[in-house]
């Protein structure tokens, strides 16, 4: 890889490592064991009282502060409920934090805490390092923020929308966030965003393969594109005008045999480099003109690619969240080189002088990586190691691609955030190969027994064992690991999007649901039922009895029926009207309105 900076002398690298390794000595008895921080956002703020500082957004709702001059962790400031992203505001000192848990945008400014030396951890200092200047409600479940000049875009995952705000200048205040300039509704759950520099905003699907090009001026949806990949991450513009996207791809024609998993033909981890002009214009040759780079191979695990940064020369650095690595390589490299970092790298900040700061979500650390040497030179813990609960241990296992053969995928590869990638997968979930089935959402899975399409699994722990053994082709789990994974799965809940507004249409839909005997298989309150049913569907192997999936959260699914043949609720009643039951055109709008409230 070409050097992007003046190489750090060896002594300087060693000194940084020593500083980071010894950082906890300064906290002494003030350090206390608490829940994990789970860092998931990083931003460099040059205008703090300590000069340049790295701010780290944590799922615990706090922001950690690291002084970059000597890699000293200064402390941690309470901010909100679940900080999923940070964006530097124009003045270079304040940041905007996305609070996914409280559905707010937070403006954070430097506080009066001691920015000169490590202080008591985490919040016992006499004055905070950061203060919440303002907390402004936004759409439900905001997840990312992207700023270009005076425009600030916010993507809201479960709301399926993007909102654009105007910042009035370097002294932008919370008043700028009171009313968005526009709100754009999207056909998928948006997550990553990228300003394209020509008055357009690119928005990527958080689960499947959707891309949307939106006018930055007024929110008009200009174009949508469905890629064959899923888990689209790391949107980045390359110096040569191409767009880079990290992703995974589940190959429906392959099976979860040991050979297909081992040789990486069932699921792949890649970065796609595509001509941006072709994407924006809708060129039908886009697929042929896109270069797909594999991020690993049978000997080099690469599960769950996440964030990506690109040097001005076009060198790529990609976080491989499932295997605790960074992948390095030129945009036309045939093979990527790897470096180990902490567990679950998910976000990267580059300082312009050749250092990368990597948020290791699942080990509560920041890795400092020298880009020229492609080597981790320091690791900064964000909190004292604390005993983990069964649920927390299960979450680590759920996102650990080393559970799969050769590290190609984790449970989260197909069930991102416990949801679904909307793809078909040919596993032994129904005991056979040859009839791929839709990947089910796991949100609310605790209440939907029995499990599997054939309804043969009666204990969630047994489903865990079967999935690791026959889907991931992983090692034999210890009894506690099985229990931990099941404990985590039982915590996965559907997002709360607000109670439905009662109306005559909704009441009519509820009555139609019962009148057409939908409740025979989809019984309230979980809207499923034990056992298997023949509802007039047959798979490729002739099976015609299936365990009915719960209808709770059906509005978040973009592939329906066992084979994904229906792409909307409307299509369900066109593709599959049922056994001799045809919903009338008069009843259909009300019935669909009711289903979207579940």
BALOKOL-600649 format. One record per residue: residue in one letter; z, y, x of N, C-alpha, C, O in turn. Coordinates in steps of 0.05 Angstrom, whole numbers, plus 5000, padded with zeros to 4 digits. Example, Ala and Ser with C-alpha at 12.3 -4.5 7.8 and 13.67 -1.06 7.14 Angstrom:
REM residues 2
A515648865264515649105246515649345264516949345285 S514249555257514349795273515750015258516150235268 
This chain:
REM residues 598
X500049765017500050005000500050255018501450265038 X498550455009498450695025501050845022502350835001 X501750995043504251145043503951405027502051555033 X505651445008505551694991507351905002507552124990 X508751865025510752055034511052025064509851845076 X512652185076513452145103515551915104517551935090 X514951705119516751475119519651555126520051715144 X521451445111524251495118525051345143524351105146 X526351465162527251325186529051095178530451105158 X529150885195530750655189533650725185535050615168 X534750905202537550985199538051115172540151075159 X536151275163536451405137536651195114538251215096 X534850995115534950785095537550645096538750585075 X538550575119541150435122543350605111545250505097 X543250865116545451045106545451055076547551045063 X543051065064542951065035544150815023545550815004 X543450585036544550335026547550325028548850225010 X548650435050551450425053552850605032554950535021 X551650845027552851025008552950894980554950894967 X550650774972550550654946552350414944553650374923 X552550254965554150024964557150084963558749924953 X557850324973560750394974561550584952563850674952 X559750644933560250854915562750814898564051004890 X563550564893565850524875568450574889570550594875 X568450594915571050644929572250914920574650944920 X570451104913571451364906572851374879574251574874 X572551174862573751184835576451064834578151134817 X577050874852579750764853580650654827579150524813 X583150694820584350574796583450704771583950614749 X581950934773580951064749578850904736578350934712 X577450724751575350564739576550364719578650244725 X575350334696576350144676574149984665571850074663 X574749734658572749554647572149634618573949664602 X569549664612568649724585566149564579565349404595 X565049624556562549484549560349564569560549774581 X558349404572556149464590554749724583554649804560 X553749874603552350124598549450064588548550204570 X548149874600545349804593543450044596542450144576 X543050134621541250364626538350294617537450084623 X537050494604534350444594532550684596530250674587 X533450904608531851134612532751284637535151304642 X530951394652531651544676529851794678527451784671 X530952014687529452254691530652414714533152414718 X528952534731529952704753530052994744528153104734 X532453114747532953384739533453554764535553524777 X531653724771531953874797533854114795534754214815 X534554204770536054454768538954424761540054594747 X540254214770543054174764544754314785543754394806 X547454344780549154464800549254314827550054424847 X548354064827548353904851545553894863544953724881 X543754064854540954044862539653824846540253794822 X537853674858536453464843538453244837540053154854 X538353154811540152934802538452744785536552824771 X539252494787538052294769539852264745542252204748 X538752294722540252264697539351994684536951934683 X541251844676540751574666541751544638544151574632 X539951484619540651444591541451164586540050974593 X543851124574544950854570545050784541545450954523 X544750524536544950424508547750464498548250484473 X549750494515552550544507552850824496555050894487 X550750984497550951254486551751464506552451694498 X551851394532552651574553550251644571548251514570 X550651844587548751914608550151914635552052064639 X549251754653550351744680548951944698546551994694 X550352054717549252264735549552164763551652104773 X547252154777547152074805545952304821543852404815 X547452394842546352604860544452464880545252284895 X541952554880539952404896540152464925539152304942 X541352684933541452754962542852534978542152475000 X544952414966546452204980546951964963548451784970 X545551944940545751724921548551674912549451444909 X550051894907552751874897552851884867551652064855 X554151684855554551694826556851884820559151844828 X556152104807558152314802559952244778562252334776 X558852104759560352044735558651984711556251924715 X559751994688558451914663559352094641561752144638 X557552184625558252364603557652244576555352144572 X559552244557558952154530556852334518556952574521 X554852214504552752384493552252314463552252494446 X551752064457551051994430551651704424553851604432 X549851564411550351284403548751084419549750874427 X546151154425544450964439542151124450540251184436 X542251194476540351374488537951204499538251044518 X535651224486533351064493531351204510529651074522 X531451474511529551624528530751894535532452004521 X529652004557530452264567527852414574526052304586 X527752674568525452834575526453104586528153234573 X525453184609526253434622525153664606522853674599 X526853854600526054104586524954304606525354274630 X523454504597522054674616523654814637522654874658 X526254864632527855004652528654834675529854934695 X528154574674528754394697531654314700532354154717 X533454424683536254354685537154194660538854014663 X536154274637536954134613535053904606532753904615 X536053714591534353494583534653444553536653514541 X532553324542532653234515533152934515531652794528 X535152844500535752564498535052464471535652594450 X533852234470533152104444535451914437535951724452 X536751974415539051804406538051624384537951704361 X537351384392536151184373538251104352537551054329 X540751094360542850994342543651194321544251114298 X543751454328544551664310542251804297542651974280 X539751724304537351844292537252144298536752304280 X537852214323538052504330536552554357536052364372 X535952804361535152904387537353074398538453254384 X538153024423540353174435539353344457537753264474 X540253594458539653774480542153764498544353844490 X541853674523544053654542543753864564541553904574 X545953994570545954194592548154124612550053984604 X547954224637550154174656552754284646552854514636 X554854134649557554224641559054334665557854394686 X561654364662563354494683564754284700566554354715 X563954034698565153824714564553864744562954034751 X565853704760565553724789562953584798562853334797 X560953744806558453634815558353594846556253534857 X560653634859560553634889561453364900560853304923 X562953204885563952954896564452764872564552844849 X564552504878565152314856567752384842569652464855 X567752354816570152424801571252174786570051964790 X573352204771574351984756572251864737570552014727 X572351604733570251474717571551354692573751244694 X570251354669567651484665567951764652566151934656 X570051824637570052074623572852204624573552364607 X574352144645577052254647577252514662579352624666 X574852624671574952874685575853094667575653084643 X576953304680577953534665575653674650576153784628 X573253664660570953784647568553594650568353464671 X566853584631564553404632562353494650561953734654 X560853314662558553374678556253474660554753654668 X556053364636553953444617555253504590557153374582 X554153694576555053764550552753754530550553804537 X553453674506551453674484551153954473552954054459 X549054084480548554354470547854354440548654534425 X546454154432545654134403544953844397543953694414 X545453764372544553504362543053554336544153664317 X540553484336538753544314537753294301536553124315 X538053254275537053014262533953004264532653214263 X532952764267530052724268529452484250531152404235 X527052374253526352144236527951904244529251894265 X527951694227529651464231528651304255526251264259 X530551224272530151054295528151174316526151054323 X528751414325527051524347527351354371529551254376 X525251324387525451144410524351264436525451194457 X522351434435521251554459520651854455520251944432 X520652004477519852284477517852324499518152214521 X515852484494513852554515513352854513512852964491 X513452994536513053284535510753354553510353254575 X509053544542506953664558507053964552506454054530 X507754114573508054404570510054464547512354384548 X509154604525510954674504510854484480511954544459 X509554254484509354064462511153824468511153714490 X512653744448514453514451513953314429514253384406 X513053074436512552864417514852664417515952594438 X515552574393517652374390516552144373515552194351 X516851904383515951664368518451544355520551524367 X518051464330520251344314519451064305517651034289 X520750864317519850594316519650494287517450444277 X521850454273521850324247520950514226520250424203 X520750774231519650964212516650964212515351064194 X515450844233512550834236511351114236509351164222 X512451294252511351564252511851684279513551604295 X510251894284510652064308510952354298509552434279 X512752504311513252784303512752954328513552884350 X511453184324510953374345512453624341512553734319 X513853714362515453954361514254164381513054084401 X514554414375513854634393516254744407518254814394 X516154754433518254874449517355164456515055194465 X519055354451518155634453518055744481517255974484 X518855594501518755694528520955584545522355394536 X521455684569523455574587526255564574527855404581 X526755754556529455754543529455624515530855714497 X527755414513527555284487530355194477531955094492 X530755244452533355184440533154964419530954874412 X535354894408535354694387533854784362532954614347 X533655044359532155144336529255054336528055034315 X528155004360525454904362525154624350522954544343 X527454474348527354204339528054174309528053954299 X528554394296529354384268527054274250527554114233 X524654374256522454304239520054224257519154384272 X519053974254516753894270514254044262513954114238 X512454084280509954214274508254034256506954124237 X508353774261507053584244508353314246509753254265 X507853144226508852874225506452694219504952744200 X506052484235503752304232504852024226506451914241 X504051914204504751634197502651444209500251504209 X503651224220501951034235501950764222503750694207 X499950594227499850324215501450124231501349884224 X503050204251504650024266507150164275507450414271 X509050024286511550134297511050254324510650094343 X510950514327510250634353512550634373514850654365 X511850624398513850654419512850834442513451064442 X511350724460510450884483508351094475506751044457 X508351324488506451534483505551654509506851634529 X503151774508501951904532500152134523498252084508 X500752374533498852594529496352544546496652484570 X494052574534491552514548490352764561488352734576 X491452994557490453234571488153374558487253584568 X487053264536484753394523485453444493483753424476 X487953504489488753554461489253314445489253324420 X489653084458490152834444492652694454493452734477 X493852544437496252384443495652094438494652024417 X496151924458495851634455498551514448500551574461 X498551344427500951214418500550914418498450814408 X502550764429502250474431504250334413506450424407 X503350104404504949924387507349814402507149734425 X509749824389512149714402512249414402513749304418 X510649284385510848994383508148854387507848674404 X506148934372503548804373501648954393502549054413 X499048964386497149074404495849324395493649394404 X497049474377495849714365495849954384497850004397 X493650104384493550354398492550564377490850504361 X493550804379492651024361492151274378493851344395 X489951404373489351664385489751874364488551864343 X491552064369492452264350491852534360492152584384 X490952714343490552994352493253124357495053124340 X493553234381496153364388496453624373498753724371 X494353734363494453984349495553954320497254114312 X494653754306495453734278496253454269496853424245 X496253264287497152994279495052824266495752604256 X492652914264490552754251490152494267489852494291 X490052274252489552014265486551994270484951954252 X485852004296482952014303481751734307479451694300 X483351554317482251284322484451084325486651154336 X484050844316485850624322484350394335481950364331 X485750244351484550024365486549794367488849854374 X485749554362487549324364486849164389484649054390 X488649144408488248984432489148704427490748654408 X488148514443489048244441491848194452493147994446 X492748384469495448354480497548454461496948554439 X500048424470502348534454504448644474504048614498 X506548764463508548894480507249094499507549074523 X505849284488504449484504506449684516507949804501 X506449704542508349874556506950024579504549984583 X508350194593507450314617504850474615503250454634 X504450624594501950774592501850984614503651134618 X499650974629499351144653496451214657494651044654 X495851464664493151544672492851514702494551604718 X490651384710490051354738488351584748487051714732 X488351634774486751864785483851834779482452044778 X482851594776479951554771479151584742476851524735 X481051664725480451704697480851464679480451474655 X481751244690482351004674485151024663486951154674 X485550874641488150854629489350584636488050374634 X491850584645493250334651495250264630496750444621 X495350014621497249924601498349654610496749464615 X500949624613502049364618502549224592503149344571 X502248954592502448804567502748514573502448414596 X503248364552503048074552500847984533500048134515 X499947734536498047634517498647344512498847174530 X498947284486499447014477496846884469495446994451 X496046664482493446544478493746324457494746104462 X492746394433493246214410492045944413493045744402 X489845914428488545654431490045474450489245234452 X492045564464493545404483496045304469496845394448 X497445114482499844984471502145024490501845104513 X504544964481506944994498507444724512509744634513 X505444594522505844364539506744464567506444694573 X507844284582508744354609506544464626506844654641 X504144334623501844424640500944704631500444874648 X500744754605499745024596501745244603500945464610 X504345184603506345374611506245414641506145634651 X506345194656506445204685504145364697504545534714 X501745324687499345454698498645714686496645834692 X500445814668500146084658497746124640496446334640 X497045914624494845944605495845984576494246034558 X498445944572499545994545500146284541499446404520 X501446414560502046694559501646814586502346694607 X500547054587499947194612501247464612501747584591 X501847564636503047824641501147994657500447904680 X500248214647497948354659498248654657499948764643 X496448794671495949074667492949104662491249004677 X492249234640489449284634488749574643490149764637 X486449594656485449854665482849904650480849764655 X482850094633480550144615479550424617481150614621 X476950464615475850744615476950894591476550814568 X478251114597479551264575477451374556477851374532 X475151474566473151584549472051374529471551444506 X471851124538470950914520472950864498472150804475 X475550874505477550834484477551054464477551004440 X477351304473477451534455474951544437475151614414 X472651474449470151494434469651254416467951264399 X471151034420470650794405468350624415467050484400 X467750654441465550494452465950204448468050094456 X464050064434464449774429464449604454465149374453 X463649714477463649564502466249594517466449514540 X468249714504470849764518471949504530472849504553 X471949294515473049044525471648944550473048854569 X469048974551467548884575467949064599467748984622 X468649314593468949504615471949524624472549684642 X473649374612476549374619477049164640476148934638 X478549234661479349044682482248964676483949134672 X482648704676485348594671486348474697485148294708 X488648574706489848484731492348314724494148404710 X492348074735494747904731497048004749496548074772 X499447994739501748104754503247884769505047944784 X502547634765503747414779502047174778499747184769 X503146954787501646704786503646474785505946514780 X502646224789504345994785506645994804508745864799 X506446124827508546134847510146394846512246414859 X509146594832510446854831511046934803509147014788 X513546914793514146974765513647264759513947444775 X512847314734512047584726512747654697511547834686 X514647514686515247544657516047824649517547964662 X514947914626515748154611515348414627517248554634 X512848484633512248744646513148974628512948964604 X514149184641515249414627514049664638511549704636 X515649844649514650104657512750094681512849894697 X511050294684509250304706509050594715508950784699 X508850634742508250894753505850854772505450634782 X504351074776501951064792501951294811502451524803 X501351234836501251444856498651604853496751514840 X498451844865495951994863493551844875491251894867 X494051654893491951494904491251254887489351104893 X492651214865492050994847493550744852492850534841 X495650754868497350514872499150474848500350664838 X499350224839500950164816503650044824503849894843 X505750114809508349994811509249924783509450104766 X509849664778510349574751513049424751513449244768 X514749494733517249354729516849094714515549094692 X517748874725517648614711520348544701522048424715 X520848624676523548634665524748354663527248324667 X523148144658524347884653525147734678526647544677 X524247834702524747684727526047854748526447754770 X526748104743528148274762526448334786527448314809 X523948414782522148474804520548734798520348814775 X519448844820517349044818514848924829514948774849 X512548974816509948894826508449134837508449344825 X507249104861505749324874502949234879502349004884 X501049424877498349364884496449594877497049754859 X494249604891492149804884490849734858491049514848 X489449934847488149894821485949684822485149594801 X485049614845482949404847483949174864482349014875 X486549144867487648934883487248664869487248644845 X486848454885486448184873489148054868489347874851 X491148134883493748014880495948224884495748384902 X498048214868500248404870502348294888502848054889 X503648474904505948394919508448464903508348634886 X510648324909513048354893515448424910515548364934 X517348564898519948624911522148574890521748644866 X524348464898526548414880528248664876528748824894 X529048704851530948914844533148794827533648554830 X534448954810536548844794535448704769533048654767 X537248634751536548474728535548654706536848844697 X533148594696532048744673531049024680531749214665 X529449064701528349334706526549424683524749274675 X527149664673525649744649524550024650522650094636 X525650204667524650474669524550554699526250464714 X522650724706522250804734521851114735520451224718 X523151244754522651524760521951544789523251424806 X519751694795518851734823519452024831518952204815 X520552054855521352324863519252484878519752714885 X516852374882514852524896515052504926513252594940 X517252404937517652374965517752084974518652014996 X516851904957516651624964518951454956519151224964 X520851554940523051394930522651344900521951534885 X523251104891523151034863526050974854527550844869 X526651054830529251004819528750824794527450904775 X529850584795529250384775531750314759533850244770 X531650344732533850274715533849974710532049874697 X535949844720536249554715537949514691540449514692 X536649484668538149484642540249274640542449334630 X539749044649541548824644543448764667545048564666 X543448924688545448894709546949164713548549184732 X546449364696547949614697547849744724549849834735 X545449764736545049874763542550044764540750024747 X542450214784539950344792539150244819540650254838 X536650134820535550064846534050294858532450424843 X534350344883532850554897530950404915531750244932 X528350464912526250314926524550504942523650704932 X524150434968522350584985519550484980518950254985 X517850664970515150584962513450484985512050284983 X513550625007511850545030512550275040510750115047 X515150205041516049945051516049735029516449495034 X515849825004516049644980518649484982518649244978 X520749624987523349494992525549644978525649894978 X527349494966529849614955531649694977532449524994 X532349954978534050055000536950114992538650145009 X537450114966540150164956540250074927538250064913 X542750014919543249944891545750084882547850054895 X545650234861547850404852548950284826547650304805 X551350174826552550074801553450304783554450504793 X552950284757553650494738556350454726557250624710 X557750234732560350184721561549944734560049774745 X564149904732565349664743564549424727564349434703 X564149204741563348954727565548874708567948874715 X564848814683566748754663566148474652563848394651 X568148324643567648064630565848114605566248294589 X563847944602562047964580562847794556564047574560 X562247884533562747724509560547514506558547514521 X560947324488558947114484556347244475554147154483 X556447444458554047584448552547714472550147704474 X554147854489552847984512551647784531549447844542 X552947564536551747354553549247244540547247194553 X549347204513546947104499544647294501542347214503 X545147554500543047754502541747744530539247764532 X543247704551542047674577540247434578538047444589 X541047204567539446964567536847004550534746914558 X537147144528534847194510532547344525530247304519 X533347514543531347684558530747574586529547714602 X531647344592531347224619528947044620529046824610 X526847134634524446974636524746734654523146554654 X526846734670527246494688528146254672528146034683 X528746284646529246054629526745894624526845654617 X524346024627521845884622520845764648521545854670 X519045574646517845444669516145654684514345774672 X516845694709515445884727515746174720514346344730 X517546234701518246514696516046674682515846914686 X514446544665512346684652513246844628512047044621 X515446764615516246894590519146854584520446664595 X520247024567522946994557522746964527520546974515 X525046924514525046924485524047184474522647194453 X524647404488523947674479520947724482519947914471 X519447554497516647594500515147584473513347744468 X515947404456514747374429516447504408515447584387 X519047534413520947654394522147904406524547924410 X520448104411521348354422523448484404522948524380 X525748564415527948674400528648494376529548594356 X528148234379528748054358526648034336526947874318 X524548204338522548204317520248014324520847804336 X517848074318515547894322513348054336513148294333 X511647904350509248034362506848014344504648094351 X507247904319505147874299502847694307500647704297 X503347514326501347334336501747044326503846984314 X499746874330500046584324500646444350499646504371 X502446244347503346094371503345794364504345714344 X502045644382501945354378504145214393503745124416 X506445204381508845074393509344824378507844744360 X511544694385512444464369514444544348516144384339 X514244794339516044894318515844734292517844714278 X513544624287513244454263512844164272511943994255 X513444104297513243824306510443734315510143504322 X508443914314505743844321504344054337505244284338 X502143974350500244164362497744154345497143944332 X496244374345493644374331493544554307491444594296 X495844654299495944834275497745074283500045074275 X496745274297498345504305499645634281498445664260 X502045724285503545854264504346134272504546204296 X504746304252505546574257508346584270510146444262 X508546754290511146804303512946954284512247174274 X515246844277517046954257518847164269519547144293 X519547364254521647554262524347414261524847244244 X526047484280528747364281530847554269533147494269 X529947784259531847974247532947854221531447804203 X535547824221536847704198536747394198537247264178 X536147284222535746994224538346834217538146604209 X540646954220543146814215543346714186544746524181 X542046844168542346784139540046624128539846594104 X538246524145535746404134535446104140533246014142 X537645964143537345674148536245534123536545634101 X534845304127534245174153532045324168530745504157 X531645244193529745384210527245204217527344964212 X525245334227522645214234520945204209521945184187 X518245204213516445194191516744944174516144944150 X517644724187517944484171520744454160521444254148 X522544644165525244644154527044424163528944354150 X526444314187527944084197530444154213532143984218 X530744404221532944494238535244604220534844804206 X537544474221539744554204541944714218543544844205 X541944714245543844874260542345054279540344974291 X543245304280541845504297541945414326540045464341 X544145294334544445194361542244984368541144984390 X541544814348539444614353536744754356535044664371 X536344974341533845114344533645244371531445244383 X535845344382535945454409535145244429533445294447 X536345014427535744794446532844714445531544684466 X531744694421528944604418527044824429525144754442 X527645074423525845284433525745304463523545334474 X528045284476528045294505526645044517525245064537 X527144814505526044564515523044544510521544464528 X522144604486519344544479517544784478515044754479 X518645024476516945264477516945384505514745434516 X519245444516519445554543519045334565518445404588 X519445084557519344864577521344924599520844884623 X523745014591525745094610527644874617527344644608 X529644954633531644764642533444684619533444804597 X535044484624537044404604539344614604540544674624 X539944714580541944924578544744794577545144574567 X546644944589549344864587550344924558549245084544 X552444784550553444814523554245094517553745194495 X555445234536556245514531553845684529553845874513 X551645634543549245794541548045764514547145964502 X548045524503546945484476548645644456547545774439 X551245624458553045774440552646074443552746214423 X552246174468551946454472549246554460549246764447 X547146404464544646494452544746494422543746684409 X545946294410546246294381548046524371547446644350 X550046594387551846814379550247074379550547244361 X548547114399546847354400544847364377544547564364 X543547134371541647134349542947204323541747334306 X545447134319546847194294547447494291548147574269 X547147644312547647934310545148084304545248324298 X542847954304540248094300540048174270539947994253 X539848434265539848524237537348694232536148804251 X536648704207534348874200535049174202537349244198 X533149334209533749624210534349734183533249634162 X535949934182536650064156534850304153535150504167 X533150294133531250514129531950674104530350834094 X534350634094535250784071534850634045533050474042 X536650684026536550544000534050643985533450873985 X532650453971530350533956531050713933533150683921 X529350903927529751073904528950923879526650843876 X530950893861530350753836528250903820528351143817 X526350753809524250863793523350663773523950423775 X521750753754520650563734518850363748518750133741 X517250453768515450273782517050053797516249813796 X519250123809520849933823522149733804522249493809 X523049833782524249653761522149453751522749223747 X519649553747517549383738516849163759516348933752 X516949243784516449053806518548843808517848603812 X521048913804523248723805522948523782523448283786 X522248623759521848443736519448263740519548033732 X517248363752514948203757515447983777514447763775 X517148043797517847853818519147603805518547383812 X520947653785522247433771520247293752520347053749 X518647453738516947343718514847153729514046953717 X513847233753511847063766513146833782511746693797 X515746803780517346583793517146603823517346393837 X516846843834517046873863519746793873520146703895 X521746833855524546783863525146483864527346403872 X523246313857523746023860523945943889525645783896 X522246053906522245993935523746223950524946163971 X523546463940524746693954527046803937526747003923 X529246673940531546723923533346943935534146923958 X534147143919535947343928538647223934539347013922 X540247333952539847593965538347583991537447794002 X537847344002536447324028533547274024531947274043 X532647223999529847193992528446974007526147004017 X529846754010528646504019530246284005531946333988 X529646034012531045803999530945574018529145554035 X532845384016532845154034530544964028529344974006 X529844804047527844604043525044704047524644924057 X523044544038520244614041518944604014519844463996 X516744754011515444783985512344763989511344854010 X511044663970508144663969507344893951507744893927 X506145103963505345333948502245373949501245593945 X500845153954497945163953496645233980494345303980 X498145224001497045274028496945024044498644844041 X494944994061494644764078493844854106492145024109 X495144734127494444814154492244634164491144454150 X491544674190489244524201489744224203487844074205 X492144144202492843854204493443734177494143494175 X493043884156493443784129496243814118496843714096 X498043934133500743984123500644194101499344394103 X502144134079502044324056504844394046505144504024 X506944324061509644384053510944544076511144454098 X511944784069513044964089515645074080516245104056 X517345144100519845284095519245574090518145704108 X519845694067519045964061520546164078523046164078 X519146344093520546554108521946744089521046784066 X524046864098525447074082523547314078522047374096 X523647434055522047674050523547924058522348144056 X525947904067527348144076525848254101525248114120 X525248514100523848634122520848574123519548614143 X519748474100516948404100515148644104512848614113 X516148884099514549134103514049184132512249334139 X515549054150515149094179513248884191512848874215 X512048714175510348494185507448564180506748654158 X505748524200502948584197501248334197498748354198 X502448104197501047854193502847684175505247654180 X501647574154503247434133501947164128499747114135 X503446994114502846714109503146554136503246684157 X503146294135503746134159501646174180502346154204 X499146234173497046254192496246544197494246594211 X497746734187497147014192494647114179493547324187 X493546964160490947034148491047284131488947404126 X493347364121493647604106494847824124496847774137 X493548054125494348274142495948484128496648684140 X496348444102497948644087498948494062498048274055 X500848624049501948504024499748484003499648293988 X497948684002495748673983494048423988493248293969 X493548364014491848134020493147874013491747674008 X495747864013497147614006496147513978495647283974 X495947703960495247633933492147593929491247483909 X490647683950487747633949487147363963485547213953 X488447313986487947074001489346833988488246613988 X491746883977493346653967494746743941496946833942 X493346713918494646793893496746603884498246663865 X497046363896499146173889497945943873495545923868 X499745763865498945523850498345583821500245573805 X495945663815495245713788496445973777496346013752 X497446143794498646393785497146623797496846643821 X496146793780494647033790496047283780496247323755 X496947443798498247693791496247883780494147933792 X496848003757494948183744494748443760496548523774 X492448573757492048833771494049033762494749213777 X494949013737496949203727499649163740501149363744 X500348913746503048853757503148893788505248933799 X500748863801500748853830502049093844503649063862 X501349343836502549573850505649573848506949633868 X506649503825509649503822510849283838512949323851 X509549043839510648823854510748883884512648823897 X508549003894508449073922510549293929511849283950 X510849483911512849693915515649573918517249653934 X516249373901518849233902519149083929521249103941 X517048933937517248783962517748963986519148884005 X516749203985517049384008519849504009520549644028 X521549453990524249543991526149334002528549394007 X525249084005527048874013527848894042529348724052 
